[in-house]
Amino acid sequence: MGDLKIGTMVTVSDENDAMHKQIGAVVYYDKKRGKILVRFGGVEQFYYTLNQLEEY
């Protein structure tokens, strides 16, 4: 999960993703799949890999 922790604010750096440049909060890390769950605006949430995110 790198330097990201639960509660860290991040932006989506993947230009091909619909949430590109959106700001969200890390809410969960799935160690088995190596994916980070990011919540946007308290309603939407999606899984990302570490290389798709940047700390805000």
Backbone as CSV, one residue per row, in Angstrom:
resi,resn,N_x,N_y,N_z,CA_x,CA_y,CA_z,C_x,C_y,C_z
1,MET,0.831,-1.194,0.000,0.000,0.000,0.000,0.867,1.246,0.000
2,GLY,2.164,1.076,-0.032,3.070,2.222,-0.093,2.939,3.120,1.114
3,ASP,2.972,4.432,0.907,2.853,5.403,1.988,1.406,5.745,2.315
4,LEU,0.465,5.192,1.564,-0.940,5.502,1.782,-1.467,4.736,2.992
5,LYS,-2.299,5.409,3.776,-2.925,4.812,4.948,-4.417,5.076,4.875
6,ILE,-5.174,4.372,5.675,-6.611,4.614,5.753,-6.822,6.075,6.135
7,GLY,-7.653,6.772,5.380,-7.924,8.183,5.632,-7.114,9.137,4.773
8,THR,-6.079,8.644,4.100,-5.254,9.483,3.227,-6.094,9.974,2.046
9,MET,-5.978,11.251,1.739,-6.665,11.823,0.585,-5.809,11.579,-0.654
10,VAL,-6.448,11.105,-1.723,-5.737,10.765,-2.956,-6.483,11.313,-4.165
11,THR,-5.778,11.396,-5.290,-6.404,11.685,-6.586,-6.091,10.515,-7.507
12,VAL,-6.960,10.302,-8.462,-6.765,9.231,-9.440,-5.895,9.780,-10.560
13,SER,-4.736,9.168,-10.760,-3.799,9.649,-11.783,-3.957,8.921,-13.110
14,ASP,-4.717,7.837,-13.135,-4.934,7.055,-14.354,-5.824,7.838,-15.318
15,GLU,-5.252,8.289,-16.438,-5.987,9.120,-17.397,-7.123,8.374,-18.092
16,ASN,-7.108,7.055,-18.071,-8.154,6.259,-18.718,-9.323,5.951,-17.795
17,ASP,-9.227,6.356,-16.542,-10.279,6.076,-15.566,-11.302,7.209,-15.537
18,ALA,-12.560,6.860,-15.364,-13.632,7.865,-15.329,-13.483,8.832,-14.155
19,MET,-12.793,8.427,-13.105,-12.615,9.282,-11.924,-11.287,10.052,-11.960
20,HIS,-10.657,10.128,-13.116,-9.382,10.838,-13.270,-9.459,12.239,-12.674
21,LYS,-8.472,12.599,-11.857,-8.336,13.907,-11.194,-9.343,14.134,-10.069
22,GLN,-10.168,13.131,-9.750,-11.116,13.274,-8.642,-10.392,13.017,-7.329
23,ILE,-10.867,13.656,-6.263,-10.266,13.515,-4.941,-11.121,12.564,-4.120
24,GLY,-10.464,11.619,-3.461,-11.166,10.664,-2.616,-10.320,10.290,-1.416
25,ALA,-10.884,9.466,-0.554,-10.195,9.024,0.661,-10.007,7.512,0.630
26,VAL,-8.835,7.062,1.047,-8.563,5.637,1.162,-9.368,5.097,2.340
27,VAL,-10.167,4.048,2.096,-11.000,3.497,3.166,-10.677,2.038,3.487
28,TYR,-9.949,1.350,2.610,-9.670,-0.076,2.850,-8.536,-0.526,1.942
29,TYR,-7.759,-1.508,2.422,-6.714,-2.117,1.601,-6.945,-3.620,1.572
30,ASP,-7.150,-4.167,0.388,-7.351,-5.596,0.198,-5.993,-6.229,-0.079
31,LYS,-5.379,-6.795,0.941,-4.035,-7.364,0.800,-4.001,-8.527,-0.183
32,LYS,-5.040,-9.326,-0.190,-5.087,-10.509,-1.055,-5.033,-10.124,-2.536
33,ARG,-5.754,-9.091,-2.913,-5.790,-8.636,-4.311,-4.809,-7.509,-4.593
34,GLY,-4.246,-6.882,-3.547,-3.328,-5.761,-3.735,-4.029,-4.519,-4.245
35,LYS,-5.284,-4.330,-3.850,-6.094,-3.194,-4.317,-6.458,-2.283,-3.148
36,ILE,-6.597,-0.999,-3.461,-6.928,0.028,-2.482,-8.327,0.546,-2.793
37,LEU,-9.208,0.537,-1.789,-10.569,1.039,-1.970,-10.588,2.527,-1.653
38,VAL,-11.066,3.318,-2.615,-11.125,4.777,-2.468,-12.588,5.208,-2.551
39,ARG,-13.001,6.043,-1.585,-14.375,6.549,-1.564,-14.379,8.010,-2.011
40,PHE,-15.320,8.322,-2.904,-15.471,9.669,-3.455,-16.810,10.248,-2.997
41,GLY,-16.789,11.397,-2.344,-18.020,12.094,-1.977,-18.923,11.334,-1.032
42,GLY,-18.437,10.342,-0.348,-19.227,9.616,0.621,-20.181,8.593,0.033
43,VAL,-20.266,8.483,-1.295,-21.224,7.568,-1.909,-20.528,6.572,-2.835
44,GLU,-19.779,7.054,-3.799,-19.112,6.179,-4.766,-17.784,5.684,-4.215
45,GLN,-17.471,4.435,-4.508,-16.175,3.891,-4.120,-15.731,2.854,-5.129
46,PHE,-14.420,2.849,-5.396,-13.849,1.962,-6.396,-12.484,1.475,-5.919
47,TYR,-12.070,0.301,-6.435,-10.758,-0.251,-6.124,-9.735,0.205,-7.155
48,TYR,-8.521,0.516,-6.671,-7.417,0.943,-7.532,-6.129,0.261,-7.099
49,THR,-5.180,0.199,-8.021,-3.840,-0.251,-7.669,-3.049,0.990,-7.227
50,LEU,-1.955,0.763,-6.561,-1.142,1.871,-6.046,-0.664,2.804,-7.156
51,ASN,-0.328,2.263,-8.333,0.200,3.106,-9.413,-0.885,3.944,-10.090
52,GLN,-2.144,3.733,-9.764,-3.230,4.547,-10.322,-3.559,5.751,-9.441
53,LEU,-2.921,5.863,-8.284,-3.261,6.908,-7.312,-2.055,7.787,-7.000
54,GLU,-2.353,9.025,-6.608,-1.352,9.964,-6.095,-1.893,10.563,-4.809
55,GLU,-1.023,10.757,-3.838,-1.455,11.406,-2.600,-1.809,12.864,-2.908
56,TYR,-2.917,13.324,-2.341,-3.401,14.673,-2.621,-2.688,15.696,-1.775
